[in-house]
Amino acid sequence: MIGETKLPMKVHAITGYNISYLRNALMEKALEEKADYILTLDADQTYPSNTVNKLVKHIGSGMAVVGGLTLKRLNSRPLVFDFTNSDDYDLKQHVIIRGMTKCDAMGMGGIMLRPDVLETIGFPYFNSHYPENDKRQVADDTSFYKKCKNNNIDVWCDGNLKYGHLTTTIIGGTE
């Protein structure tokens, strides 16, 4: 049981590979298991006890990809973005998130998606890479969201569902 949710759940974890490989392998496992929902969690985040219930409710209302609000560790800005145009991977950041906000991309921690999203966007779902003639690396989650955008799959952020983002701070110190 997670929070109030009493769903039959299977939890899978894979370690020892790069993040794109891990995420793709876990998504493939979810499809193999015929999962009703797929929930991604990041180890450096905290989640309210009602997270699963809220996300299941959103998916049940017809949303395909939905998550809560995570702030960047360094500057506390929302990890919620839109692509600047359809031809590249450049992102602009949402400044204000209130209630349910449609966006193009967000952090991957605390995201719930329907399995049919994966079938629509095709494998690999996550692909960290360098675009042609560009020295900036595209993060694996950005490639996932770009594939959602290109396939007209809406992504939603619930601004009332706020996730914590763990960090370490060094105060003082010696040379």
TIVO-674932 format. One record per atom (N, C-alpha, C): residue in three letters; y, z, x; atom name. Coordinates in Angstrom, 2 decimals, decimal comma. Example, Ala and Ser with C-alpha at 12.3 -4.5 7.8 and 13.67 -1.06 7.14 Angstrom:
<recs>
Ala -5,69 7,80 13,19 N
Ala -4,50 7,80 12,30 CA
Ala -3,30 7,80 13,20 C
Ser -2,25 7,08 12,85 N
Ser -1,06 7,14 13,67 CA
Ser 0,03 7,87 12,90 C
</recs>
This chain:
<recs>
Met -1,18 0,00 0,84 N
Met 0,00 0,00 0,00 CA
Met 1,24 0,00 0,88 C
Ile 2,16 -0,91 0,62 N
Ile 3,46 -0,95 1,30 CA
Ile 4,51 -0,71 0,24 C
Gly 5,26 0,39 0,37 N
Gly 6,21 0,74 -0,68 CA
Gly 5,44 0,95 -1,97 C
Glu 5,88 0,27 -3,04 N
Glu 5,22 0,40 -4,34 CA
Glu 4,19 -0,70 -4,57 C
Thr 4,14 -1,69 -3,70 N
Thr 3,26 -2,83 -3,91 CA
Thr 1,81 -2,45 -3,69 C
Lys 0,97 -2,81 -4,65 N
Lys -0,46 -2,52 -4,55 CA
Lys -1,22 -3,84 -4,60 C
Leu -0,89 -4,72 -3,68 N
Leu -1,55 -6,02 -3,62 CA
Leu -2,73 -5,93 -2,67 C
Pro -3,77 -6,70 -2,89 N
Pro -4,78 -6,78 -1,83 CA
Pro -4,13 -7,54 -0,67 C
Met -4,07 -6,90 0,47 N
Met -3,38 -7,50 1,61 CA
Met -4,30 -7,61 2,80 C
Lys -4,12 -8,68 3,55 N
Lys -4,77 -8,82 4,84 CA
Lys -3,66 -8,95 5,86 C
Val -3,81 -8,27 6,97 N
Val -2,82 -8,33 8,04 CA
Val -3,49 -8,93 9,26 C
His -2,86 -9,95 9,81 N
His -3,37 -10,60 11,01 CA
His -2,32 -10,51 12,10 C
Ala -2,76 -10,28 13,32 N
Ala -1,87 -10,27 14,48 CA
Ala -2,57 -10,97 15,63 C
Ile -1,80 -11,75 16,36 N
Ile -2,32 -12,46 17,53 CA
Ile -1,35 -12,18 18,67 C
Thr -1,86 -11,92 19,86 N
Thr -0,98 -11,64 21,00 CA
Thr -1,35 -12,51 22,19 C
Gly -0,43 -12,57 23,15 N
Gly -0,73 -13,19 24,43 CA
Gly -0,33 -14,65 24,58 C
Tyr 0,44 -15,21 23,67 N
Tyr 0,86 -16,60 23,74 CA
Tyr 2,36 -16,68 23,48 C
Asn 2,95 -17,88 23,56 N
Asn 4,37 -18,00 23,25 CA
Asn 4,59 -17,89 21,74 C
Ile 5,82 -17,63 21,36 N
Ile 6,13 -17,32 19,96 CA
Ile 5,81 -18,47 19,02 C
Ser 6,06 -19,71 19,43 N
Ser 5,74 -20,86 18,56 CA
Ser 4,24 -20,91 18,28 C
Tyr 3,44 -20,74 19,33 N
Tyr 1,98 -20,75 19,17 CA
Tyr 1,55 -19,64 18,21 C
Leu 2,08 -18,44 18,42 N
Leu 1,70 -17,30 17,59 CA
Leu 2,04 -17,53 16,12 C
Arg 3,26 -17,95 15,88 N
Arg 3,67 -18,16 14,48 CA
Arg 2,85 -19,26 13,82 C
Asn 2,62 -20,35 14,54 N
Asn 1,80 -21,43 13,98 CA
Asn 0,38 -20,97 13,69 C
Ala -0,20 -20,20 14,62 N
Ala -1,57 -19,71 14,42 CA
Ala -1,66 -18,77 13,22 C
Leu -0,67 -17,91 13,06 N
Leu -0,67 -17,00 11,91 CA
Leu -0,49 -17,75 10,60 C
Met 0,34 -18,78 10,59 N
Met 0,52 -19,57 9,37 CA
Met -0,77 -20,31 9,02 C
Glu -1,43 -20,85 10,03 N
Glu -2,70 -21,53 9,79 CA
Glu -3,74 -20,55 9,23 C
Lys -3,76 -19,33 9,75 N
Lys -4,68 -18,30 9,25 CA
Lys -4,37 -17,98 7,78 C
Ala -3,09 -17,88 7,45 N
Ala -2,70 -17,60 6,06 CA
Ala -3,17 -18,73 5,12 C
Leu -3,04 -19,96 5,57 N
Leu -3,50 -21,09 4,75 CA
Leu -5,02 -21,06 4,61 C
Glu -5,71 -20,76 5,71 N
Glu -7,17 -20,66 5,69 CA
Glu -7,64 -19,58 4,72 C
Glu -6,92 -18,47 4,67 N
Glu -7,26 -17,35 3,79 CA
Glu -6,79 -17,58 2,35 C
Lys -6,11 -18,70 2,11 N
Lys -5,57 -19,03 0,79 CA
Lys -4,63 -17,93 0,27 C
Ala -3,72 -17,52 1,15 N
Ala -2,75 -16,47 0,81 CA
Ala -1,86 -16,89 -0,35 C
Asp -1,49 -15,92 -1,19 N
Asp -0,54 -16,17 -2,27 CA
Asp 0,89 -16,16 -1,73 C
Tyr 1,13 -15,30 -0,75 N
Tyr 2,45 -15,15 -0,12 CA
Tyr 2,23 -14,99 1,37 C
Ile 3,26 -15,34 2,14 N
Ile 3,23 -15,10 3,58 CA
Ile 4,48 -14,30 3,92 C
Leu 4,28 -13,17 4,56 N
Leu 5,39 -12,29 4,97 CA
Leu 5,41 -12,21 6,48 C
Thr 6,56 -12,50 7,07 N
Thr 6,71 -12,36 8,51 CA
Thr 7,50 -11,09 8,80 C
Leu 7,04 -10,35 9,79 N
Leu 7,73 -9,12 10,20 CA
Leu 7,94 -9,17 11,71 C
Asp 9,08 -8,69 12,17 N
Asp 9,36 -8,60 13,60 CA
Asp 9,25 -7,15 14,04 C
Ala 8,71 -6,95 15,23 N
Ala 8,48 -5,60 15,75 CA
Ala 9,78 -4,86 16,08 C
Asp 10,89 -5,58 16,23 N
Asp 12,15 -4,93 16,59 CA
Asp 13,06 -4,74 15,37 C
Gln 12,46 -4,71 14,19 N
Gln 13,24 -4,51 12,97 CA
Gln 12,62 -3,41 12,12 C
Thr 13,46 -2,82 11,27 N
Thr 13,00 -1,84 10,28 CA
Thr 13,27 -2,42 8,89 C
Tyr 12,43 -2,04 7,95 N
Tyr 12,49 -2,62 6,61 CA
Tyr 12,49 -1,52 5,56 C
Pro 13,32 -1,65 4,51 N
Pro 13,29 -0,68 3,42 CA
Pro 11,92 -0,64 2,76 C
Ser 11,57 0,48 2,17 N
Ser 10,24 0,64 1,57 CA
Ser 10,02 -0,32 0,39 C
Asn 11,07 -0,83 -0,22 N
Asn 10,92 -1,74 -1,36 CA
Asn 10,97 -3,22 -0,96 C
Thr 10,89 -3,52 0,32 N
Thr 11,02 -4,89 0,81 CA
Thr 10,00 -5,83 0,18 C
Val 8,73 -5,48 0,24 N
Val 7,69 -6,37 -0,29 CA
Val 7,88 -6,60 -1,77 C
Asn 8,17 -5,53 -2,53 N
Asn 8,38 -5,69 -3,97 CA
Asn 9,51 -6,65 -4,28 C
Lys 10,63 -6,48 -3,59 N
Lys 11,78 -7,35 -3,85 CA
Lys 11,46 -8,80 -3,50 C
Leu 10,81 -9,02 -2,35 N
Leu 10,52 -10,39 -1,94 CA
Leu 9,51 -11,05 -2,86 C
Val 8,49 -10,31 -3,29 N
Val 7,51 -10,85 -4,25 CA
Val 8,22 -11,23 -5,55 C
Lys 9,14 -10,40 -5,99 N
Lys 9,90 -10,70 -7,22 CA
Lys 10,71 -11,98 -7,06 C
His 11,35 -12,15 -5,91 N
His 12,13 -13,37 -5,65 CA
His 11,22 -14,60 -5,63 C
Ile 10,09 -14,50 -4,95 N
Ile 9,15 -15,63 -4,90 CA
Ile 8,64 -15,93 -6,31 C
Gly 8,37 -14,88 -7,09 N
Gly 7,92 -15,05 -8,46 CA
Gly 8,95 -15,72 -9,35 C
Ser 10,24 -15,62 -8,98 N
Ser 11,29 -16,25 -9,78 CA
Ser 11,49 -17,73 -9,39 C
Gly 10,67 -18,20 -8,43 N
Gly 10,72 -19,61 -8,08 CA
Gly 11,26 -19,93 -6,70 C
Met 11,70 -18,92 -5,96 N
Met 12,20 -19,18 -4,61 CA
Met 11,04 -19,50 -3,68 C
Ala 11,26 -20,38 -2,72 N
Ala 10,21 -20,79 -1,80 CA
Ala 10,25 -20,01 -0,50 C
Val 11,46 -19,72 0,00 N
Val 11,66 -18,97 1,25 CA
Val 12,79 -17,98 1,00 C
Val 12,52 -16,70 1,25 N
Val 13,55 -15,68 0,99 CA
Val 13,36 -14,51 1,95 C
Gly 14,46 -13,91 2,33 N
Gly 14,41 -12,74 3,21 CA
Gly 15,62 -11,86 2,98 C
Gly 15,64 -10,75 3,71 N
Gly 16,77 -9,84 3,63 CA
Gly 17,78 -10,13 4,72 C
Leu 18,79 -9,28 4,79 N
Leu 19,89 -9,46 5,72 CA
Leu 19,64 -8,69 7,02 C
Thr 19,60 -9,43 8,12 N
Thr 19,49 -8,83 9,45 CA
Thr 20,77 -9,12 10,21 C
Leu 21,23 -8,16 10,98 N
Leu 22,41 -8,35 11,82 CA
Leu 21,98 -8,56 13,26 C
Lys 22,76 -9,36 13,99 N
Lys 22,50 -9,56 15,42 CA
Lys 22,65 -8,23 16,13 C
Arg 21,85 -8,03 17,15 N
Arg 21,91 -6,77 17,90 CA
Arg 23,23 -6,59 18,65 C
Leu 23,75 -7,63 19,25 N
Leu 24,90 -7,47 20,14 CA
Leu 26,24 -7,39 19,42 C
Asn 26,42 -8,14 18,34 N
Asn 27,74 -8,16 17,71 CA
Asn 27,72 -7,85 16,21 C
Ser 26,58 -7,47 15,69 N
Ser 26,43 -7,06 14,28 CA
Ser 26,83 -8,14 13,28 C
Arg 26,79 -9,39 13,67 N
Arg 27,05 -10,48 12,72 CA
Arg 25,76 -10,83 12,00 C
Pro 25,87 -11,32 10,77 N
Pro 24,66 -11,68 10,01 CA
Pro 23,88 -12,81 10,67 C
Leu 22,57 -12,68 10,67 N
Leu 21,69 -13,76 11,14 CA
Leu 21,40 -14,69 9,96 C
Val 22,45 -15,31 9,45 N
Val 22,37 -16,22 8,31 CA
Val 23,26 -17,42 8,64 C
Phe 22,68 -18,63 8,55 N
Phe 23,35 -19,81 9,06 CA
Phe 23,20 -21,02 8,15 C
Asp 24,05 -22,02 8,41 N
Asp 23,92 -23,36 7,83 CA
Asp 23,95 -24,36 8,98 C
Phe 23,23 -25,46 8,83 N
Phe 23,31 -26,54 9,80 CA
Phe 24,64 -27,24 9,64 C
Thr 25,25 -27,65 10,77 N
Thr 26,57 -28,29 10,70 CA
Thr 26,49 -29,71 10,18 C
Asn 25,39 -30,40 10,43 N
Asn 25,16 -31,72 9,84 CA
Asn 23,66 -32,00 9,83 C
Ser 23,28 -33,08 9,19 N
Ser 21,85 -33,33 9,01 CA
Ser 21,17 -33,92 10,24 C
Asp 21,95 -34,32 11,25 N
Asp 21,35 -35,02 12,39 CA
Asp 21,00 -34,14 13,58 C
Asp 21,42 -32,89 13,59 N
Asp 21,14 -32,08 14,78 CA
Asp 20,75 -30,65 14,38 C
Tyr 20,66 -29,81 15,38 N
Tyr 20,22 -28,43 15,17 CA
Tyr 21,36 -27,42 15,29 C
Asp 22,61 -27,89 15,38 N
Asp 23,74 -26,97 15,50 CA
Asp 23,89 -26,16 14,22 C
Leu 24,18 -24,88 14,40 N
Leu 24,31 -23,96 13,27 CA
Leu 25,70 -23,35 13,22 C
Lys 26,18 -23,10 12,01 N
Lys 27,40 -22,30 11,84 CA
Lys 26,99 -21,05 11,07 C
Gln 27,68 -19,96 11,33 N
Gln 27,28 -18,68 10,77 CA
Gln 28,01 -18,36 9,47 C
His 27,25 -17,81 8,51 N
His 27,88 -17,25 7,31 CA
His 28,61 -15,99 7,73 C
Val 29,79 -15,76 7,19 N
Val 30,54 -14,56 7,54 CA
Val 30,31 -13,47 6,51 C
Ile 30,28 -13,82 5,24 N
Ile 30,12 -12,83 4,17 CA
Ile 28,85 -13,16 3,39 C
Ile 27,99 -12,15 3,26 N
Ile 26,76 -12,30 2,49 CA
Ile 26,80 -11,26 1,36 C
Arg 26,81 -11,73 0,12 N
Arg 26,80 -10,82 -1,03 CA
Arg 25,71 -11,27 -1,99 C
Gly 24,88 -10,33 -2,40 N
Gly 23,83 -10,67 -3,35 CA
Gly 22,93 -11,77 -2,82 C
Met 22,50 -12,66 -3,68 N
Met 21,64 -13,76 -3,29 CA
Met 22,50 -14,90 -2,75 C
Thr 22,26 -15,28 -1,50 N
Thr 23,05 -16,32 -0,84 CA
Thr 22,12 -17,43 -0,37 C
Lys 22,39 -18,64 -0,79 N
Lys 21,63 -19,79 -0,33 CA
Lys 22,15 -20,16 1,06 C
Cys 21,23 -20,41 1,98 N
Cys 21,60 -20,74 3,35 CA
Cys 20,59 -21,75 3,89 C
Asp 20,82 -22,20 5,12 N
Asp 19,88 -23,14 5,73 CA
Asp 18,92 -22,44 6,67 C
Ala 19,34 -21,32 7,26 N
Ala 18,49 -20,64 8,25 CA
Ala 18,88 -19,18 8,34 C
Met 17,93 -18,38 8,82 N
Met 18,16 -16,95 9,04 CA
Met 17,13 -16,47 10,05 C
Gly 17,20 -15,19 10,41 N
Gly 16,16 -14,66 11,29 CA
Gly 14,80 -14,74 10,60 C
Met 13,71 -14,70 11,35 N
Met 12,37 -14,82 10,76 CA
Met 11,76 -13,48 10,36 C
Gly 12,31 -12,38 10,83 N
Gly 11,76 -11,07 10,48 CA
Gly 12,06 -10,73 9,03 C
Gly 11,02 -10,35 8,28 N
Gly 11,21 -9,96 6,88 CA
Gly 11,39 -11,13 5,94 C
Ile 10,81 -12,27 6,28 N
Ile 10,88 -13,46 5,44 CA
Ile 9,57 -13,60 4,67 C
Met 9,68 -13,94 3,40 N
Met 8,49 -14,25 2,61 CA
Met 8,59 -15,71 2,18 C
Leu 7,46 -16,40 2,25 N
Leu 7,43 -17,79 1,83 CA
Leu 6,14 -18,09 1,10 C
Arg 6,21 -19,12 0,30 N
Arg 5,02 -19,60 -0,39 CA
Arg 4,24 -20,49 0,56 C
Pro 2,91 -20,47 0,51 N
Pro 2,11 -21,32 1,39 CA
Pro 2,38 -22,82 1,22 C
Asp 2,77 -23,25 0,03 N
Asp 3,03 -24,68 -0,16 CA
Asp 4,21 -25,17 0,68 C
Val 5,06 -24,26 1,13 N
Val 6,15 -24,64 2,04 CA
Val 5,55 -25,24 3,31 C
Leu 4,52 -24,60 3,84 N
Leu 3,88 -25,07 5,07 CA
Leu 3,23 -26,43 4,86 C
Glu 2,59 -26,60 3,71 N
Glu 1,96 -27,87 3,41 CA
Glu 3,00 -28,98 3,31 C
Thr 4,17 -28,66 2,78 N
Thr 5,24 -29,64 2,63 CA
Thr 5,86 -30,02 3,97 C
Ile 6,16 -29,04 4,82 N
Ile 6,87 -29,35 6,08 CA
Ile 5,93 -29,87 7,17 C
Gly 4,64 -29,55 7,08 N
Gly 3,66 -30,05 8,04 CA
Gly 3,65 -29,31 9,37 C
Phe 2,52 -29,42 10,03 N
Phe 2,29 -28,77 11,32 CA
Phe 2,90 -29,63 12,43 C
Pro 3,48 -29,05 13,46 N
Pro 3,67 -27,63 13,69 CA
Pro 4,85 -27,10 12,86 C
Tyr 4,67 -25,93 12,31 N
Tyr 5,71 -25,32 11,48 CA
Tyr 6,84 -24,80 12,35 C
Phe 6,49 -24,31 13,53 N
Phe 7,44 -23,76 14,50 CA
Phe 7,29 -24,53 15,80 C
Asn 8,42 -24,95 16,37 N
Asn 8,35 -25,77 17,58 CA
Asn 9,61 -25,55 18,42 C
Ser 9,50 -24,69 19,41 N
Ser 10,59 -24,50 20,35 CA
Ser 10,61 -25,71 21,29 C
His 11,75 -26,39 21,37 N
His 11,80 -27,62 22,15 CA
His 13,22 -27,96 22,58 C
Tyr 13,33 -28,98 23,41 N
Tyr 14,62 -29,52 23,83 CA
Tyr 14,79 -30,89 23,20 C
Pro 15,82 -31,07 22,35 N
Pro 16,03 -32,40 21,77 CA
Pro 16,39 -33,41 22,86 C
Glu 16,14 -34,66 22,58 N
Glu 16,44 -35,73 23,53 CA
Glu 17,93 -35,70 23,90 C
Asn 18,22 -35,82 25,18 N
Asn 19,60 -35,84 25,70 CA
Asn 20,37 -34,57 25,40 C
Asp 19,69 -33,44 25,31 N
Asp 20,35 -32,16 25,03 CA
Asp 19,67 -31,08 25,86 C
Lys 20,43 -30,30 26,60 N
Lys 19,85 -29,27 27,46 CA
Lys 19,72 -27,92 26,75 C
Arg 20,14 -27,85 25,49 N
Arg 20,02 -26,60 24,74 CA
Arg 18,67 -26,55 24,05 C
Gln 18,00 -25,43 24,21 N
Gln 16,69 -25,28 23,59 CA
Gln 16,84 -24,95 22,11 C
Val 16,03 -25,61 21,29 N
Val 15,97 -25,31 19,86 CA
Val 14,93 -24,22 19,67 C
Ala 15,32 -23,11 19,08 N
Ala 14,40 -21,99 18,84 CA
Ala 13,36 -22,40 17,81 C
Asp 12,20 -21,77 17,90 N
Asp 11,09 -22,11 17,00 CA
Asp 11,45 -21,88 15,54 C
Asp 12,20 -20,80 15,25 N
Asp 12,57 -20,56 13,85 CA
Asp 13,58 -21,59 13,36 C
Thr 14,47 -22,04 14,23 N
Thr 15,43 -23,08 13,84 CA
Thr 14,70 -24,37 13,46 C
Ser 13,66 -24,71 14,21 N
Ser 12,91 -25,93 13,87 CA
Ser 12,21 -25,78 12,52 C
Phe 11,71 -24,58 12,21 N
Phe 11,10 -24,32 10,90 CA
Phe 12,12 -24,57 9,78 C
Tyr 13,30 -23,97 9,94 N
Tyr 14,32 -24,10 8,91 CA
Tyr 14,84 -25,53 8,79 C
Lys 14,92 -26,24 9,91 N
Lys 15,37 -27,64 9,86 CA
Lys 14,36 -28,48 9,07 C
Lys 13,07 -28,20 9,24 N
Lys 12,05 -28,91 8,48 CA
Lys 12,17 -28,56 6,99 C
Cys 12,48 -27,30 6,67 N
Cys 12,71 -26,93 5,26 CA
Cys 13,89 -27,72 4,71 C
Lys 14,98 -27,75 5,44 N
Lys 16,19 -28,47 5,00 CA
Lys 15,87 -29,94 4,77 C
Asn 15,17 -30,56 5,72 N
Asn 14,84 -31,99 5,61 CA
Asn 13,91 -32,29 4,45 C
Asn 13,20 -31,27 3,95 N
Asn 12,28 -31,44 2,82 CA
Asn 12,82 -30,82 1,54 C
Asn 14,14 -30,55 1,52 N
Asn 14,82 -30,02 0,33 CA
Asn 14,22 -28,71 -0,17 C
Ile 13,82 -27,85 0,77 N
Ile 13,30 -26,53 0,43 CA
Ile 14,44 -25,53 0,62 C
Asp 14,82 -24,85 -0,45 N
Asp 15,92 -23,89 -0,39 CA
Asp 15,49 -22,61 0,31 C
Val 16,42 -22,05 1,07 N
Val 16,23 -20,78 1,77 CA
Val 17,27 -19,81 1,21 C
Trp 16,84 -18,59 0,91 N
Trp 17,71 -17,60 0,30 CA
Trp 17,73 -16,30 1,10 C
Cys 18,91 -15,68 1,16 N
Cys 19,06 -14,36 1,77 CA
Cys 19,49 -13,39 0,68 C
Asp 18,76 -12,28 0,56 N
Asp 19,14 -11,21 -0,36 CA
Asp 20,02 -10,24 0,42 C
Gly 21,32 -10,36 0,25 N
Gly 22,28 -9,52 0,98 CA
Gly 22,21 -8,05 0,62 C
Asn 21,52 -7,72 -0,48 N
Asn 21,35 -6,32 -0,86 CA
Asn 20,11 -5,69 -0,22 C
Leu 19,28 -6,51 0,41 N
Leu 18,08 -6,04 1,09 CA
Leu 18,39 -6,06 2,59 C
Lys 18,75 -4,91 3,13 N
Lys 19,27 -4,85 4,50 CA
Lys 18,23 -4,29 5,46 C
Tyr 17,99 -5,07 6,52 N
Tyr 17,02 -4,71 7,54 CA
Tyr 17,73 -4,10 8,75 C
Gly 17,07 -3,15 9,38 N
Gly 17,58 -2,61 10,64 CA
Gly 17,12 -3,46 11,80 C
His 17,90 -3,47 12,87 N
His 17,55 -4,23 14,07 CA
His 17,60 -3,26 15,24 C
Leu 16,44 -3,00 15,84 N
Leu 16,36 -2,01 16,90 CA
Leu 16,98 -2,55 18,20 C
Thr 17,58 -1,65 18,94 N
Thr 18,19 -2,00 20,22 CA
Thr 18,09 -0,81 21,15 C
Thr 18,30 -1,02 22,40 N
Thr 18,38 0,08 23,36 CA
Thr 19,79 0,08 23,95 C
Thr 20,29 1,26 24,17 N
Thr 21,62 1,40 24,74 CA
Thr 21,54 2,32 25,94 C
Ile 22,13 1,90 27,02 N
Ile 22,19 2,74 28,21 CA
Ile 23,59 3,36 28,27 C
Ile 23,63 4,66 28,30 N
Ile 24,91 5,37 28,41 CA
Ile 24,93 6,05 29,77 C
Gly 25,95 5,75 30,55 N
Gly 26,03 6,31 31,91 CA
Gly 25,04 5,57 32,81 C
Gly 24,65 6,21 33,85 N
Gly 23,69 5,58 34,75 CA
Gly 24,11 5,79 36,20 C
Thr 23,24 5,40 37,05 N
Thr 23,52 5,51 38,48 CA
Thr 23,31 4,18 39,15 C
Glu 23,91 4,03 40,32 N
Glu 23,73 2,78 41,07 CA
Glu 22,49 2,81 41,90 C
</recs>
